[in-house]
């Protein structure tokens, strides 16, 4: 990560380790690097997203566990698990 050229983000990034919104490239890099060895604060992060106005959560393959959790936790948020088939189709569509 230290050798990667970073630029300031154009959108808010929700940290996996703290569940807080980050807006600097350095803070995001530290969070991404730390994801391997630290606890993920998924519920805290998705709560912040909902508070910021997010109304759709997309979960990438392979599963749907987080979509199921989000559906139970956030009644006003649409939660969608993207399947491998749909992802492959979307990648082909131009």
C-alpha positions in Angstrom: 0.0 0.0 0.0 2.9 2.3 0.7 4.0 2.3 -2.9 0.5 3.0 -4.3 -0.1 6.5 -5.6 -3.1 7.9 -3.8 -5.5 10.7 -4.6 -8.1 12.3 -2.5 -11.5 10.6 -2.8 -14.5 12.2 -4.6 -17.0 10.4 -2.4 -17.2 9.5 1.2 -15.6 6.1 2.2 -17.0 4.3 5.2 -14.2 2.6 7.2 -14.5 -1.1 7.8 -12.4 -0.9 11.1 -14.3 2.0 12.7 -17.6 2.3 10.8 -16.9 6.1 10.4 -16.8 8.2 7.2 -13.4 9.0 5.9 -12.5 11.7 3.4 -8.7 11.5 3.1 -6.7 9.2 0.9 -4.2 8.4 3.7 -7.0 7.5 6.2 -8.6 5.3 3.6 -5.3 3.5 2.8 -4.7 2.8 6.4 -8.2 1.3 6.7 -7.9 -0.8 3.6 -4.5 -2.1 4.8 -5.8 -2.9 8.2 -8.9 -4.8 7.0 -6.8 -8.0 6.8 -5.9 -8.1 10.5 -8.7 -6.2 12.3 -12.4 -6.6 13.1 -14.8 -5.3 10.5 -17.5 -3.0 12.0 -20.1 -3.7 9.3 -23.2 -2.6 11.3 -21.6 0.7 12.3 -20.6 1.4 8.7 -23.9 0.6 7.2 -25.7 2.7 10.0 -23.5 5.7 8.9 -24.4 5.1 5.3 -28.1 5.0 6.1 -27.8 8.2 8.2 -26.0 9.9 5.2 -29.0 9.1 3.0 -28.0 5.8 1.3 -31.2 4.0 0.3 -29.7 1.1 -1.7 -27.0 -1.4 -0.6 -25.5 -3.7 -3.2 -23.6 -6.9 -2.1 -21.1 -8.3 -4.5 -20.6 -12.1 -4.9 -20.3 -14.7 -3.6 -23.1 -14.5 -1.0 -26.1 -12.7 0.4 -25.5 -12.8 4.2 -24.8 -9.0 4.4 -27.8 -8.2 2.3 -30.0 -10.3 4.6 -28.6 -8.5 7.7 -29.1 -5.1 6.1 -32.7 -6.0 5.1 -33.4 -6.9 8.8 -31.6 -3.9 10.2 -32.6 -1.1 7.9 -36.3 -1.2 6.9 -36.1 1.9 4.6 -33.0 0.7 2.7 -33.2 -1.6 -0.4 -30.7 -4.4 -0.1 -29.7 -6.4 -3.1 -27.3 -9.3 -3.4 -25.7 -9.3 -6.9 -25.4 -12.9 -8.2 -22.3 -14.1 -10.2 -24.6 -14.5 -13.2 -25.9 -11.0 -13.1 -22.4 -9.6 -12.5 -21.1 -11.5 -15.5 -24.0 -10.3 -17.6 -23.5 -6.7 -16.5 -19.8 -6.9 -17.4 -20.6 -7.9 -20.9 -23.3 -5.3 -21.6 -21.9 -2.1 -23.2 
